[in-house]
Amino acid sequence: MVAVDPAALQFSDTKMVHLPVLAEDTDEFRERVRLASEGRKIDLIACDANVNPNLSARLALSLLPLQQSARAVLVLSLKNFVGRRKRWEREIAEIAELVEGSGYERVRVVHLFNNAPMEKTLVATRMVSR
């Protein structure tokens, strides 16, 4: 597991690698994650960043080449950073289409019990051909 979070993390899993940085939509960021994940199977990409949903999706999907497990899972928090509910819901629909177009299947958007009122969670899976 590779965790990207600028905050100090406490964990007992010795297999976990912590990158204490902000996630960014840059080649340097993707290279740091790639190097940290070398020799590891990445079967889950989760993004709970407090950013615009489009940026969250772009960040997560930019790491797609690292997912080499037979079954890959994507989990995205989609927080309303766009204003009006209708606009946010349109953006969520566009992100779901983008995720589906990236090879994920069974794309679902749900409101989880722990989500804030203006936050939803996208969950998607895909089979990775070897």
N, CA, C and O atoms as CSV, one atom per row, in Angstrom:
chain,resi,resn,atom,element,x,y,z
A,1,MET,N,N,0.835,-1.174,0.000
A,1,MET,CA,C,0.000,0.000,0.000
A,1,MET,C,C,0.883,1.242,0.000
A,1,MET,O,O,1.883,1.313,0.714
A,2,VAL,N,N,0.501,2.191,-0.794
A,2,VAL,CA,C,1.171,3.479,-0.826
A,2,VAL,C,C,0.143,4.530,-0.429
A,2,VAL,O,O,-0.882,4.683,-1.094
A,3,ALA,N,N,0.412,5.247,0.643
A,3,ALA,CA,C,-0.499,6.284,1.120
A,3,ALA,C,C,0.113,7.652,0.828
A,3,ALA,O,O,1.274,7.907,1.148
A,4,VAL,N,N,-0.679,8.521,0.219
A,4,VAL,CA,C,-0.236,9.875,-0.085
A,4,VAL,C,C,-1.068,10.825,0.770
A,4,VAL,O,O,-2.273,10.975,0.565
A,5,ASP,N,N,-0.411,11.456,1.719
A,5,ASP,CA,C,-1.104,12.384,2.619
A,5,ASP,C,C,-0.055,13.253,3.289
A,5,ASP,O,O,0.920,12.733,3.832
A,6,PRO,N,N,-0.237,14.578,3.262
A,6,PRO,CA,C,0.765,15.443,3.883
A,6,PRO,C,C,0.802,15.321,5.409
A,6,PRO,O,O,1.791,15.707,6.031
A,7,ALA,N,N,-0.251,14.794,6.015
A,7,ALA,CA,C,-0.297,14.650,7.473
A,7,ALA,C,C,0.498,13.429,7.918
A,7,ALA,O,O,0.706,12.489,7.151
A,8,ALA,N,N,0.933,13.462,9.162
A,8,ALA,CA,C,1.601,12.299,9.733
A,8,ALA,C,C,0.569,11.188,9.881
A,8,ALA,O,O,-0.539,11.424,10.364
A,9,LEU,N,N,0.927,9.997,9.472
A,9,LEU,CA,C,0.013,8.855,9.564
A,9,LEU,C,C,0.548,7.848,10.561
A,9,LEU,O,O,1.757,7.638,10.657
A,10,GLN,N,N,-0.344,7.235,11.293
A,10,GLN,CA,C,0.022,6.155,12.193
A,10,GLN,C,C,-0.600,4.883,11.654
A,10,GLN,O,O,-1.811,4.807,11.449
A,11,PHE,N,N,0.234,3.894,11.428
A,11,PHE,CA,C,-0.269,2.631,10.894
A,11,PHE,C,C,0.623,1.511,11.379
A,11,PHE,O,O,1.801,1.718,11.668
A,12,SER,N,N,0.056,0.332,11.465
A,12,SER,CA,C,0.821,-0.818,11.949
A,12,SER,C,C,1.275,-1.724,10.810
A,12,SER,O,O,2.070,-2.636,11.033
A,13,ASP,N,N,0.793,-1.493,9.613
A,13,ASP,CA,C,1.156,-2.324,8.469
A,13,ASP,C,C,2.547,-1.934,7.995
A,13,ASP,O,O,2.741,-0.839,7.467
A,14,THR,N,N,3.510,-2.819,8.180
A,14,THR,CA,C,4.883,-2.506,7.799
A,14,THR,C,C,5.085,-2.534,6.290
A,14,THR,O,O,6.139,-2.126,5.801
A,15,LYS,N,N,4.093,-3.008,5.550
A,15,LYS,CA,C,4.198,-3.025,4.087
A,15,LYS,C,C,3.751,-1.700,3.477
A,15,LYS,O,O,3.881,-1.493,2.270
A,16,MET,N,N,3.230,-0.813,4.302
A,16,MET,CA,C,2.712,0.456,3.802
A,16,MET,C,C,3.846,1.470,3.643
A,16,MET,O,O,4.727,1.593,4.494
A,17,VAL,N,N,3.788,2.183,2.532
A,17,VAL,CA,C,4.744,3.262,2.271
A,17,VAL,C,C,3.964,4.567,2.335
A,17,VAL,O,O,2.915,4.704,1.705
A,18,HIS,N,N,4.479,5.524,3.098
A,18,HIS,CA,C,3.807,6.814,3.242
A,18,HIS,C,C,4.598,7.893,2.507
A,18,HIS,O,O,5.778,8.110,2.783
A,19,LEU,N,N,3.935,8.563,1.571
A,19,LEU,CA,C,4.515,9.730,0.908
A,19,LEU,C,C,3.867,10.962,1.544
A,19,LEU,O,O,2.702,11.251,1.270
A,20,PRO,N,N,4.596,11.687,2.381
A,20,PRO,CA,C,4.000,12.835,3.084
A,20,PRO,C,C,3.958,14.094,2.211
A,20,PRO,O,O,4.592,15.103,2.519
A,21,VAL,N,N,3.207,14.011,1.131
A,21,VAL,CA,C,3.112,15.125,0.183
A,21,VAL,C,C,1.646,15.331,-0.193
A,21,VAL,O,O,0.806,14.464,0.048
A,22,LEU,N,N,1.352,16.483,-0.783
A,22,LEU,CA,C,0.035,16.716,-1.370
A,22,LEU,C,C,-0.020,16.027,-2.721
A,22,LEU,O,O,0.956,16.051,-3.471
A,23,ALA,N,N,-1.136,15.424,-3.034
A,23,ALA,CA,C,-1.318,14.845,-4.360
A,23,ALA,C,C,-1.428,15.981,-5.367
A,23,ALA,O,O,-2.154,16.949,-5.143
A,24,GLU,N,N,-0.712,15.861,-6.469
A,24,GLU,CA,C,-0.716,16.900,-7.493
A,24,GLU,C,C,-0.857,16.269,-8.866
A,24,GLU,O,O,-0.451,15.126,-9.074
A,25,ASP,N,N,-1.419,16.995,-9.783
A,25,ASP,CA,C,-1.576,16.526,-11.156
A,25,ASP,C,C,-0.316,16.870,-11.939
A,25,ASP,O,O,-0.351,17.671,-12.874
A,26,THR,N,N,0.804,16.252,-11.545
A,26,THR,CA,C,2.094,16.522,-12.196
A,26,THR,C,C,2.816,15.209,-12.473
A,26,THR,O,O,2.566,14.198,-11.818
A,27,ASP,N,N,3.717,15.242,-13.456
A,27,ASP,CA,C,4.522,14.057,-13.758
A,27,ASP,C,C,5.421,13.692,-12.581
A,27,ASP,O,O,5.642,12.511,-12.314
A,28,GLU,N,N,5.943,14.701,-11.872
A,28,GLU,CA,C,6.816,14.443,-10.718
A,28,GLU,C,C,6.064,13.653,-9.637
A,28,GLU,O,O,6.605,12.711,-9.058
A,29,PHE,N,N,4.819,14.045,-9.374
A,29,PHE,CA,C,4.021,13.329,-8.383
A,29,PHE,C,C,3.802,11.879,-8.815
A,29,PHE,O,O,3.999,10.959,-8.021
A,30,ARG,N,N,3.396,11.673,-10.073
A,30,ARG,CA,C,3.142,10.309,-10.562
A,30,ARG,C,C,4.414,9.464,-10.486
A,30,ARG,O,O,4.346,8.280,-10.155
A,31,GLU,N,N,5.561,10.049,-10.785
A,31,GLU,CA,C,6.830,9.313,-10.718
A,31,GLU,C,C,7.156,8.931,-9.272
A,31,GLU,O,O,7.642,7.827,-9.026
A,32,ARG,N,N,6.898,9.817,-8.321
A,32,ARG,CA,C,7.144,9.489,-6.910
A,32,ARG,C,C,6.267,8.321,-6.466
A,32,ARG,O,O,6.733,7.428,-5.758
A,33,VAL,N,N,5.011,8.324,-6.875
A,33,VAL,CA,C,4.112,7.224,-6.520
A,33,VAL,C,C,4.570,5.944,-7.210
A,33,VAL,O,O,4.564,4.876,-6.598
A,34,ARG,N,N,4.964,6.041,-8.473
A,34,ARG,CA,C,5.432,4.853,-9.207
A,34,ARG,C,C,6.644,4.240,-8.504
A,34,ARG,O,O,6.698,3.024,-8.315
A,35,LEU,N,N,7.607,5.062,-8.121
A,35,LEU,CA,C,8.799,4.552,-7.445
A,35,LEU,C,C,8.456,3.940,-6.091
A,35,LEU,O,O,9.019,2.913,-5.712
A,36,ALA,N,N,7.536,4.567,-5.364
A,36,ALA,CA,C,7.138,4.050,-4.051
A,36,ALA,C,C,6.396,2.729,-4.174
A,36,ALA,O,O,6.423,1.915,-3.251
A,37,SER,N,N,5.737,2.508,-5.299
A,37,SER,CA,C,4.941,1.288,-5.467
A,37,SER,C,C,5.690,0.179,-6.192
A,37,SER,O,O,5.126,-0.892,-6.416
A,38,GLU,N,N,6.932,0.405,-6.561
A,38,GLU,CA,C,7.699,-0.623,-7.275
A,38,GLU,C,C,7.716,-1.927,-6.487
A,38,GLU,O,O,7.972,-1.936,-5.283
A,39,GLY,N,N,7.441,-3.018,-7.178
A,39,GLY,CA,C,7.432,-4.328,-6.550
A,39,GLY,C,C,6.154,-4.642,-5.799
A,39,GLY,O,O,6.046,-5.701,-5.181
A,40,ARG,N,N,5.184,-3.742,-5.840
A,40,ARG,CA,C,3.907,-3.952,-5.155
A,40,ARG,C,C,2.794,-4.033,-6.185
A,40,ARG,O,O,2.835,-3.362,-7.216
A,41,LYS,N,N,1.804,-4.859,-5.896
A,41,LYS,CA,C,0.602,-4.896,-6.729
A,41,LYS,C,C,-0.342,-3.815,-6.223
A,41,LYS,O,O,-0.703,-3.806,-5.046
A,42,ILE,N,N,-0.731,-2.932,-7.078
A,42,ILE,CA,C,-1.696,-1.902,-6.720
A,42,ILE,C,C,-3.055,-2.376,-7.223
A,42,ILE,O,O,-3.308,-2.390,-8.428
A,43,ASP,N,N,-3.923,-2.764,-6.298
A,43,ASP,CA,C,-5.243,-3.236,-6.720
A,43,ASP,C,C,-6.349,-2.271,-6.311
A,43,ASP,O,O,-7.512,-2.465,-6.666
A,44,LEU,N,N,-5.990,-1.242,-5.570
A,44,LEU,CA,C,-6.972,-0.253,-5.133
A,44,LEU,C,C,-6.360,1.139,-5.232
A,44,LEU,O,O,-5.263,1.386,-4.732
A,45,ILE,N,N,-7.082,2.036,-5.879
A,45,ILE,CA,C,-6.729,3.455,-5.862
A,45,ILE,C,C,-7.902,4.163,-5.203
A,45,ILE,O,O,-9.033,4.081,-5.681
A,46,ALA,N,N,-7.631,4.856,-4.108
A,46,ALA,CA,C,-8.662,5.603,-3.401
A,46,ALA,C,C,-8.202,7.049,-3.284
A,46,ALA,O,O,-7.045,7.316,-2.960
A,47,CYS,N,N,-9.102,7.969,-3.545
A,47,CYS,CA,C,-8.778,9.386,-3.453
A,47,CYS,C,C,-9.864,10.096,-2.648
A,47,CYS,O,O,-11.020,10.166,-3.066
A,48,ASP,N,N,-9.475,10.615,-1.499
A,48,ASP,CA,C,-10.394,11.326,-0.615
A,48,ASP,C,C,-9.915,12.769,-0.436
A,48,ASP,O,O,-10.050,13.354,0.639
A,49,ALA,N,N,-9.361,13.319,-1.493
A,49,ALA,CA,C,-8.796,14.668,-1.423
A,49,ALA,C,C,-9.903,15.715,-1.331
A,49,ALA,O,O,-10.989,15.544,-1.887
A,50,ASN,N,N,-9.612,16.776,-0.635
A,50,ASN,CA,C,-10.547,17.901,-0.515
A,50,ASN,C,C,-10.320,18.860,-1.669
A,50,ASN,O,O,-9.830,19.976,-1.492
A,51,VAL,N,N,-10.691,18.394,-2.860
A,51,VAL,CA,C,-10.482,19.179,-4.082
A,51,VAL,C,C,-11.708,19.029,-4.983
A,51,VAL,O,O,-12.603,18.229,-4.713
A,52,ASN,N,N,-11.725,19.810,-6.047
A,52,ASN,CA,C,-12.765,19.709,-7.056
A,52,ASN,C,C,-12.841,18.256,-7.547
A,52,ASN,O,O,-11.804,17.624,-7.747
A,53,PRO,N,N,-14.050,17.721,-7.743
A,53,PRO,CA,C,-14.195,16.325,-8.180
A,53,PRO,C,C,-13.441,15.995,-9.469
A,53,PRO,O,O,-12.918,14.889,-9.603
A,54,ASN,N,N,-13.375,16.928,-10.414
A,54,ASN,CA,C,-12.626,16.662,-11.648
A,54,ASN,C,C,-11.150,16.449,-11.373
A,54,ASN,O,O,-10.531,15.563,-11.962
A,55,LEU,N,N,-10.579,17.249,-10.486
A,55,LEU,CA,C,-9.167,17.082,-10.140
A,55,LEU,C,C,-8.955,15.758,-9.426
A,55,LEU,O,O,-7.981,15.056,-9.698
A,56,SER,N,N,-9.849,15.412,-8.522
A,56,SER,CA,C,-9.767,14.132,-7.825
A,56,SER,C,C,-9.749,12.974,-8.824
A,56,SER,O,O,-8.940,12.054,-8.707
A,57,ALA,N,N,-10.646,13.031,-9.802
A,57,ALA,CA,C,-10.710,11.975,-10.815
A,57,ALA,C,C,-9.439,11.946,-11.663
A,57,ALA,O,O,-8.899,10.873,-11.932
A,58,ARG,N,N,-8.961,13.113,-12.084
A,58,ARG,CA,C,-7.734,13.161,-12.893
A,58,ARG,C,C,-6.539,12.596,-12.129
A,58,ARG,O,O,-5.734,11.851,-12.687
A,59,LEU,N,N,-6.428,12.957,-10.841
A,59,LEU,CA,C,-5.327,12.436,-10.018
A,59,LEU,C,C,-5.373,10.918,-9.955
A,59,LEU,O,O,-4.369,10.244,-10.185
A,60,ALA,N,N,-6.542,10.394,-9.643
A,60,ALA,CA,C,-6.679,8.942,-9.500
A,60,ALA,C,C,-6.450,8.221,-10.825
A,60,ALA,O,O,-5.729,7.225,-10.875
A,61,LEU,N,N,-7.060,8.720,-11.890
A,61,LEU,CA,C,-6.919,8.057,-13.195
A,61,LEU,C,C,-5.508,8.165,-13.747
A,61,LEU,O,O,-5.103,7.329,-14.555
A,62,SER,N,N,-4.746,9.175,-13.334
A,62,SER,CA,C,-3.366,9.289,-13.805
A,62,SER,C,C,-2.492,8.170,-13.234
A,62,SER,O,O,-1.408,7.900,-13.753
A,63,LEU,N,N,-2.965,7.519,-12.164
A,63,LEU,CA,C,-2.223,6.411,-11.553
A,63,LEU,C,C,-2.654,5.056,-12.096
A,63,LEU,O,O,-2.138,4.021,-11.675
A,64,LEU,N,N,-3.597,5.064,-13.027
A,64,LEU,CA,C,-4.148,3.844,-13.606
A,64,LEU,C,C,-3.080,2.865,-14.109
A,64,LEU,O,O,-3.233,1.663,-13.892
A,65,PRO,N,N,-2.008,3.317,-14.769
A,65,PRO,CA,C,-1.007,2.355,-15.242
A,65,PRO,C,C,-0.347,1.542,-14.130
A,65,PRO,O,O,0.253,0.503,-14.403
A,66,LEU,N,N,-0.448,1.996,-12.891
A,66,LEU,CA,C,0.154,1.264,-11.774
A,66,LEU,C,C,-0.707,0.084,-11.324
A,66,LEU,O,O,-0.214,-0.807,-10.632
A,67,GLN,N,N,-1.974,0.065,-11.705
A,67,GLN,CA,C,-2.866,-1.025,-11.310
A,67,GLN,C,C,-2.630,-2.234,-12.200
A,67,GLN,O,O,-3.031,-2.255,-13.364
A,68,GLN,N,N,-1.975,-3.237,-11.637
A,68,GLN,CA,C,-1.646,-4.430,-12.407
A,68,GLN,C,C,-2.313,-5.686,-11.875
A,68,GLN,O,O,-2.135,-6.758,-12.453
A,69,SER,N,N,-3.075,-5.587,-10.793
A,69,SER,CA,C,-3.767,-6.757,-10.249
A,69,SER,C,C,-4.848,-7.193,-11.225
A,69,SER,O,O,-5.315,-6.400,-12.044
A,70,ALA,N,N,-5.242,-8.455,-11.134
A,70,ALA,CA,C,-6.260,-8.979,-12.044
A,70,ALA,C,C,-7.579,-8.219,-11.909
A,70,ALA,O,O,-8.288,-8.024,-12.896
A,71,ARG,N,N,-7.905,-7.797,-10.704
A,71,ARG,CA,C,-9.123,-7.022,-10.460
A,71,ARG,C,C,-8.684,-5.730,-9.769
A,71,ARG,O,O,-8.038,-5.760,-8.721
A,72,ALA,N,N,-9.041,-4.617,-10.365
A,72,ALA,CA,C,-8.634,-3.316,-9.831
A,72,ALA,C,C,-9.870,-2.546,-9.383
A,72,ALA,O,O,-10.934,-2.653,-9.993
A,73,VAL,N,N,-9.722,-1.777,-8.323
A,73,VAL,CA,C,-10.832,-1.020,-7.753
A,73,VAL,C,C,-10.432,0.448,-7.653
A,73,VAL,O,O,-9.289,0.781,-7.338
A,74,LEU,N,N,-11.401,1.312,-7.928
A,74,LEU,CA,C,-11.221,2.755,-7.810
A,74,LEU,C,C,-12.303,3.291,-6.881
A,74,LEU,O,O,-13.482,2.979,-7.047
A,75,VAL,N,N,-11.897,4.101,-5.900
A,75,VAL,CA,C,-12.838,4.740,-4.979
A,75,VAL,C,C,-12.501,6.230,-4.947
A,75,VAL,O,O,-11.371,6.613,-4.643
A,76,LEU,N,N,-13.486,7.059,-5.263
A,76,LEU,CA,C,-13.287,8.513,-5.285
A,76,LEU,C,C,-14.323,9.211,-4.418
A,76,LEU,O,O,-15.516,8.924,-4.511
A,77,SER,N,N,-13.866,10.123,-3.581
A,77,SER,CA,C,-14.794,11.026,-2.892
A,77,SER,C,C,-15.066,12.183,-3.830
A,77,SER,O,O,-14.140,12.800,-4.357
A,78,LEU,N,N,-16.331,12.474,-4.034
A,78,LEU,CA,C,-16.731,13.554,-4.935
A,78,LEU,C,C,-17.430,14.626,-4.111
A,78,LEU,O,O,-18.634,14.558,-3.864
A,79,LYS,N,N,-16.652,15.610,-3.695
A,79,LYS,CA,C,-17.164,16.666,-2.830
A,79,LYS,C,C,-17.617,17.851,-3.669
A,79,LYS,O,O,-17.050,18.132,-4.726
A,80,ASN,N,N,-18.632,18.534,-3.194
A,80,ASN,CA,C,-19.177,19.652,-3.960
A,80,ASN,C,C,-18.314,20.899,-3.795
A,80,ASN,O,O,-18.492,21.682,-2.863
A,81,PHE,N,N,-17.382,21.060,-4.718
A,81,PHE,CA,C,-16.554,22.253,-4.777
A,81,PHE,C,C,-16.978,23.129,-5.957
A,81,PHE,O,O,-16.296,24.097,-6.293
A,82,VAL,N,N,-18.098,22.789,-6.580
A,82,VAL,CA,C,-18.516,23.503,-7.793
A,82,VAL,C,C,-19.711,24.420,-7.575
A,82,VAL,O,O,-20.082,25.165,-8.482
A,83,GLY,N,N,-20.323,24.386,-6.394
A,83,GLY,CA,C,-21.429,25.303,-6.130
A,83,GLY,C,C,-22.782,24.632,-6.124
A,83,GLY,O,O,-23.064,23.792,-5.269
A,84,ARG,N,N,-23.606,24.993,-7.059
A,84,ARG,CA,C,-24.990,24.515,-7.094
A,84,ARG,C,C,-25.080,23.009,-7.265
A,84,ARG,O,O,-24.258,22.391,-7.942
A,85,ARG,N,N,-26.100,22.430,-6.635
A,85,ARG,CA,C,-26.301,20.975,-6.661
A,85,ARG,C,C,-26.406,20.426,-8.081
A,85,ARG,O,O,-25.771,19.419,-8.394
A,86,LYS,N,N,-27.197,21.068,-8.949
A,86,LYS,CA,C,-27.398,20.578,-10.331
A,86,LYS,C,C,-26.060,20.509,-11.070
A,86,LYS,O,O,-25.772,19.532,-11.761
A,87,ARG,N,N,-25.255,21.552,-10.916
A,87,ARG,CA,C,-23.947,21.581,-11.589
A,87,ARG,C,C,-23.054,20.465,-11.049
A,87,ARG,O,O,-22.351,19.807,-11.816
A,88,TRP,N,N,-23.079,20.250,-9.742
A,88,TRP,CA,C,-22.289,19.196,-9.110
A,88,TRP,C,C,-22.745,17.823,-9.605
A,88,TRP,O,O,-21.914,16.965,-9.899
A,89,GLU,N,N,-24.055,17.611,-9.698
A,89,GLU,CA,C,-24.569,16.331,-10.175
A,89,GLU,C,C,-24.199,16.086,-11.634
A,89,GLU,O,O,-23.918,14.951,-12.018
A,90,ARG,N,N,-24.198,17.153,-12.458
A,90,ARG,CA,C,-23.746,17.010,-13.856
A,90,ARG,C,C,-22.269,16.621,-13.897
A,90,ARG,O,O,-21.856,15.767,-14.682
A,91,GLU,N,N,-21.488,17.265,-13.037
A,91,GLU,CA,C,-20.059,16.953,-12.991
A,91,GLU,C,C,-19.833,15.505,-12.553
A,91,GLU,O,O,-18.956,14.830,-13.092
A,92,ILE,N,N,-20.596,15.032,-11.604
A,92,ILE,CA,C,-20.480,13.635,-11.161
A,92,ILE,C,C,-20.804,12.691,-12.316
A,92,ILE,O,O,-20.107,11.695,-12.510
A,93,ALA,N,N,-21.849,12.990,-13.084
A,93,ALA,CA,C,-22.210,12.149,-14.232
A,93,ALA,C,C,-21.083,12.137,-15.266
A,93,ALA,O,O,-20.781,11.092,-15.842
A,94,GLU,N,N,-20.463,13.286,-15.502
A,94,GLU,CA,C,-19.342,13.362,-16.451
A,94,GLU,C,C,-18.147,12.564,-15.953
A,94,GLU,O,O,-17.474,11.893,-16.736
A,95,ILE,N,N,-17.883,12.635,-14.658
A,95,ILE,CA,C,-16.766,11.871,-14.080
A,95,ILE,C,C,-17.044,10.376,-14.189
A,95,ILE,O,O,-16.141,9.605,-14.512
A,96,ALA,N,N,-18.276,9.956,-13.925
A,96,ALA,CA,C,-18.627,8.540,-14.052
A,96,ALA,C,C,-18.392,8.056,-15.483
A,96,ALA,O,O,-17.884,6.955,-15.693
A,97,GLU,N,N,-18.764,8.884,-16.469
A,97,GLU,CA,C,-18.514,8.537,-17.880
A,97,GLU,C,C,-17.018,8.457,-18.161
A,97,GLU,O,O,-16.567,7.554,-18.867
A,98,LEU,N,N,-16.246,9.393,-17.616
A,98,LEU,CA,C,-14.791,9.395,-17.796
A,98,LEU,C,C,-14.179,8.117,-17.216
A,98,LEU,O,O,-13.330,7.487,-17.846
A,99,VAL,N,N,-14.611,7.746,-16.026
A,99,VAL,CA,C,-14.106,6.534,-15.371
A,99,VAL,C,C,-14.468,5.304,-16.201
A,99,VAL,O,O,-13.630,4.428,-16.416
A,100,GLU,N,N,-15.699,5.242,-16.660
A,100,GLU,CA,C,-16.138,4.119,-17.495
A,100,GLU,C,C,-15.323,4.060,-18.788
A,100,GLU,O,O,-14.940,2.981,-19.238
A,101,GLY,N,N,-15.063,5.221,-19.377
A,101,GLY,CA,C,-14.270,5.288,-20.602
A,101,GLY,C,C,-12.808,4.924,-20.400
A,101,GLY,O,O,-12.084,4.688,-21.367
A,102,SER,N,N,-12.370,4.879,-19.135
A,102,SER,CA,C,-10.990,4.503,-18.812
A,102,SER,C,C,-10.846,3.007,-18.584
A,102,SER,O,O,-9.781,2.529,-18.195
A,103,GLY,N,N,-11.933,2.266,-18.828
A,103,GLY,CA,C,-11.858,0.815,-18.727
A,103,GLY,C,C,-12.479,0.221,-17.474
A,103,GLY,O,O,-12.459,-0.997,-17.298
A,104,TYR,N,N,-13.020,1.039,-16.616
A,104,TYR,CA,C,-13.680,0.517,-15.419
A,104,TYR,C,C,-15.094,0.081,-15.752
A,104,TYR,O,O,-15.755,0.646,-16.623
A,105,GLU,N,N,-15.536,-0.935,-15.038
A,105,GLU,CA,C,-16.884,-1.463,-15.202
A,105,GLU,C,C,-17.634,-1.232,-13.895
A,105,GLU,O,O,-17.039,-0.836,-12.892
A,106,ARG,N,N,-18.892,-1.470,-13.910
A,106,ARG,CA,C,-19.704,-1.367,-12.694
A,106,ARG,C,C,-19.395,-0.088,-11.915
A,106,ARG,O,O,-19.070,-0.133,-10.729
A,107,VAL,N,N,-19.500,1.025,-12.584
A,107,VAL,CA,C,-19.282,2.326,-11.953
A,107,VAL,C,C,-20.549,2.682,-11.180
A,107,VAL,O,O,-21.640,2.747,-11.747
A,108,ARG,N,N,-20.389,2.910,-9.888
A,108,ARG,CA,C,-21.526,3.262,-9.047
A,108,ARG,C,C,-21.208,4.532,-8.268
A,108,ARG,O,O,-20.083,4.716,-7.804
A,109,VAL,N,N,-22.184,5.393,-8.129
A,109,VAL,CA,C,-22.050,6.592,-7.308
A,109,VAL,C,C,-23.076,6.467,-6.195
A,109,VAL,O,O,-24.271,6.319,-6.448
A,110,VAL,N,N,-22.593,6.529,-4.962
A,110,VAL,CA,C,-23.474,6.334,-3.808
A,110,VAL,C,C,-23.234,7.428,-2.769
A,110,VAL,O,O,-22.184,8.071,-2.746
A,111,HIS,N,N,-24.216,7.617,-1.928
A,111,HIS,CA,C,-24.044,8.500,-0.776
A,111,HIS,C,C,-23.871,7.596,0.434
A,111,HIS,O,O,-24.812,6.925,0.857
A,112,LEU,N,N,-22.668,7.583,0.988
A,112,LEU,CA,C,-22.384,6.732,2.140
A,112,LEU,C,C,-22.860,7.393,3.425
A,112,LEU,O,O,-23.006,8.613,3.493
A,113,PHE,N,N,-23.097,6.588,4.423
A,113,PHE,CA,C,-23.563,7.088,5.716
A,113,PHE,C,C,-22.631,8.176,6.260
A,113,PHE,O,O,-23.100,9.173,6.810
A,114,ASN,N,N,-21.319,7.991,6.111
A,114,ASN,CA,C,-20.358,8.953,6.656
A,114,ASN,C,C,-20.090,10.135,5.731
A,114,ASN,O,O,-19.380,11.062,6.120
A,115,ASN,N,N,-20.635,10.128,4.525
A,115,ASN,CA,C,-20.450,11.260,3.623
A,115,ASN,C,C,-21.166,12.493,4.167
A,115,ASN,O,O,-22.210,12.394,4.811
A,116,ALA,N,N,-20.577,13.657,3.890
A,116,ALA,CA,C,-21.254,14.919,4.185
A,116,ALA,C,C,-22.450,15.044,3.242
A,116,ALA,O,O,-22.528,14.311,2.256
A,117,PRO,N,N,-23.378,15.950,3.520
A,117,PRO,CA,C,-24.552,16.092,2.642
A,117,PRO,C,C,-24.206,16.371,1.178
A,117,PRO,O,O,-24.927,15.928,0.283
A,118,MET,N,N,-23.133,17.086,0.926
A,118,MET,CA,C,-22.747,17.409,-0.448
A,118,MET,C,C,-21.483,16.640,-0.838
A,118,MET,O,O,-20.534,17.208,-1.379
A,119,GLU,N,N,-21.493,15.359,-0.557
A,119,GLU,CA,C,-20.379,14.479,-0.891
A,119,GLU,C,C,-20.945,13.129,-1.285
A,119,GLU,O,O,-21.829,12.594,-0.616
A,120,LYS,N,N,-20.434,12.586,-2.366
A,120,LYS,CA,C,-20.804,11.234,-2.793
A,120,LYS,C,C,-19.519,10.455,-3.033
A,120,LYS,O,O,-18.430,11.025,-3.106
A,121,THR,N,N,-19.668,9.146,-3.153
A,121,THR,CA,C,-18.517,8.282,-3.374
A,121,THR,C,C,-18.727,7.475,-4.640
A,121,THR,O,O,-19.766,6.838,-4.814
A,122,LEU,N,N,-17.746,7.502,-5.518
A,122,LEU,CA,C,-17.769,6.707,-6.736
A,122,LEU,C,C,-16.935,5.456,-6.482
A,122,LEU,O,O,-15.816,5.534,-5.975
A,123,VAL,N,N,-17.496,4.299,-6.842
A,123,VAL,CA,C,-16.787,3.030,-6.722
A,123,VAL,C,C,-16.863,2.343,-8.072
A,123,VAL,O,O,-17.936,2.239,-8.666
A,124,ALA,N,N,-15.714,1.873,-8.555
A,124,ALA,CA,C,-15.678,1.205,-9.859
A,124,ALA,C,C,-14.656,0.071,-9.809
A,124,ALA,O,O,-13.681,0.126,-9.059
A,125,THR,N,N,-14.898,-0.958,-10.621
A,125,THR,CA,C,-13.947,-2.070,-10.727
A,125,THR,C,C,-13.626,-2.300,-12.193
A,125,THR,O,O,-14.375,-1.904,-13.086
A,126,ARG,N,N,-12.504,-2.942,-12.413
A,126,ARG,CA,C,-12.142,-3.337,-13.769
A,126,ARG,C,C,-11.259,-4.564,-13.722
A,126,ARG,O,O,-10.531,-4.790,-12.755
A,127,MET,N,N,-11.333,-5.338,-14.758
A,127,MET,CA,C,-10.464,-6.491,-14.903
A,127,MET,C,C,-9.255,-6.050,-15.711
A,127,MET,O,O,-9.397,-5.429,-16.764
A,128,VAL,N,N,-8.082,-6.369,-15.225
A,128,VAL,CA,C,-6.853,-5.974,-15.903
A,128,VAL,C,C,-6.353,-7.165,-16.696
A,128,VAL,O,O,-6.105,-8.232,-16.135
A,129,SER,N,N,-6.204,-6.985,-18.006
A,129,SER,CA,C,-5.683,-8.080,-18.827
A,129,SER,C,C,-4.191,-8.195,-18.613
A,129,SER,O,O,-3.487,-7.198,-18.463
A,130,ARG,N,N,-3.731,-9.412,-18.603
A,130,ARG,CA,C,-2.290,-9.633,-18.355
A,130,ARG,C,C,-1.587,-10.047,-19.603
A,130,ARG,O,O,-0.377,-10.275,-19.583
